[in-house]
């Protein structure tokens, strides 16, 4: 039965209850179905349908947040396991278990080489149900693990059975088949540039592994390498104590150094668990080592402390990446901060030209902890930017639909749309769609640590940058700087157009349109790979800009002539207008002005002195003629 006065409020309250209770996705559709069964009016059904769509979006975002929170919690738990246990088997079991949980795979396992037997064996497995697989031994160089060990880099296969990149053997294939594995990823455990084992995660169904999953697995592999290295150091120490009673003092010193390294590792881990930032970790390491620590990001910009210019450290950073260890560089020590093969930054130690093995290991452990912090910061920043990017997309798609709602939603996400922002529109200079994904990542890194927002929209990448108090609000300079830095981050030229500073959804959307037209104009003018604003494009800027700043364009183009005429009572502007109106003919211009031809020549010489020698070139003369016409129209 139709109820013309029925409201959508009860259905909206029910949707909120479903969101609060974490109900399943299918339950949301029941709300609209119930309203239809009750015979609700069409307008009410439409409102409920829109609300259901919005509720499902919020439900999806909350689910993503919970998943990210679970991943970060698992990483912290792994660090806690490493800090709490000195038993190697316990630590390795914890790492393999966390790998399986973080990647959500059916199983995970770790293999180590057996020097005596000349092969590789399963040290730890988690989620395995096959005895044959758990007791599998692999010849060196065979299977996916052999490929990882030989290349010292991660490898993944969506379907092990059909992948021909590595050497298949009957023994390995039988074990994999008995376990039912299909998709497998393996990453190396590196120590001093040497592969000392391989950490695997595997699914029993086809699956592709993302770069983030590879980086997380590499971080866990680094922890496993440290645990093995520490265990080896402790074993060597015990052997030395048993065999060399005469060197008792030396052994005590070594044992003390190892203990100090463990305590330092516990301290660093505790900092991570308490939510410390990169400067806190660098300060702790500097105090432990008695030196000065600087932390640089992947581009060489300082995150903490002070250091030599990045260019001077480039060779040492490359050597550290290649060796997987810290290297000496003059009076400094340099250690690359890595997540697998992904360079996240660099640690630089000053004031300690001589490091013993224990302190060198401590320095290298600090790079692992720093890598974990930077990965966590990146993960959090990517999540925040993704949510804010959805706001930016909605803002540019329909700014007039609900301006107040967009502003309130932005405030909840830390984006105050009521404050002035610059809108930058970027695209690959070559126009390749394949490069847009890399540009999206470059924009995210460009805004990392700021309150800016980026999103992919309408085949471009849009950056919303707040105009900070005391900062620059010059669209031209901001576009130029953004084009240069985005090109460095993306690895290819990037074109950037800037709209005028704006505040509020409607004005920001209009500024985006101006920036987009500016990008297109740069492309047409053959200036792809540059950054500019509409105003900087001269007369094209007047045509492109929504505000059509005629007075500004006329002043910028004819300013020197106008000022000279006002100061001296001359007629340079009138003479220039007559010259152009007469097609560049001096004879016709002198008749128009009722002066001698020499007077026209003298005045044009003065014009050249004020405007420059290119005033009569085609592009410049076009701007001058447009400015003269606009001034004439304005005066009329």
HELIX and SHEET records of a PDB file:
HELIX    1   1 UNK A    9  UNK A   21  1                                  13    
HELIX    2   2 UNK A   25  UNK A   38  1                                  14    
HELIX    3   3 UNK A   42  UNK A   84  1                                  43    
HELIX    4   4 UNK A   88  UNK A  103  1                                  16    
HELIX    5   5 UNK A  131  UNK A  134  1                                   4    
HELIX    6   6 UNK A  143  UNK A  151  1                                   9    
HELIX    7   7 UNK A  160  UNK A  162  5                                   3    
HELIX    8   8 UNK A  170  UNK A  179  1                                  10    
HELIX    9   9 UNK A  211  UNK A  243  1                                  33    
HELIX   10  10 UNK A  245  UNK A  247  5                                   3    
HELIX   11  11 UNK A  248  UNK A  273  1                                  26    
HELIX   12  12 UNK A  278  UNK A  289  1                                  12    
HELIX   13  13 UNK A  310  UNK A  323  1                                  14    
HELIX   14  14 UNK A  357  UNK A  397  1                                  41    
HELIX   15  15 UNK A  403  UNK A  412  1                                  10    
HELIX   16  16 UNK A  433  UNK A  435  5                                   3    
HELIX   17  17 UNK A  436  UNK A  446  1                                  11    
HELIX   18  18 UNK A  475  UNK A  490  1                                  16    
HELIX   19  19 UNK A  505  UNK A  524  1                                  20    
HELIX   20  20 UNK A  535  UNK A  537  5                                   3    
HELIX   21  21 UNK A  539  UNK A  544  1                                   6    
HELIX   22  22 UNK A  550  UNK A  568  1                                  19    
HELIX   23  23 UNK A  572  UNK A  581  1                                  10    
HELIX   24  24 UNK A  586  UNK A  593  1                                   8    
HELIX   25  25 UNK A  597  UNK A  611  1                                  15    
HELIX   26  26 UNK A  618  UNK A  635  1                                  18    
SHEET    1   A 6 UNK A 137  UNK A 139  0                                        
SHEET    2   A 6 UNK A 119  UNK A 126 -1                                        
SHEET    3   A 6 UNK A 107  UNK A 114 -1                                        
SHEET    4   A 6 UNK A 194  UNK A 203 -1                                        
SHEET    5   A 6 UNK A 183  UNK A 191 -1                                        
SHEET    6   A 6 UNK A 155  UNK A 157 -1                                        
SHEET    1   B 5 UNK A 302  UNK A 304  0                                        
SHEET    2   B 5 UNK A 292  UNK A 297 -1                                        
SHEET    3   B 5 UNK A 342  UNK A 350 -1                                        
SHEET    4   B 5 UNK A 332  UNK A 339 -1                                        
SHEET    5   B 5 UNK A 327  UNK A 329 -1                                        
SHEET    1   C 5 UNK A 453  UNK A 457  0                                        
SHEET    2   C 5 UNK A 460  UNK A 466 -1                                        
SHEET    3   C 5 UNK A 421  UNK A 428 -1                                        
SHEET    4   C 5 UNK A 494  UNK A 498 -1                                        
SHEET    5   C 5 UNK A 531  UNK A 533  1                                        
END                                                                             
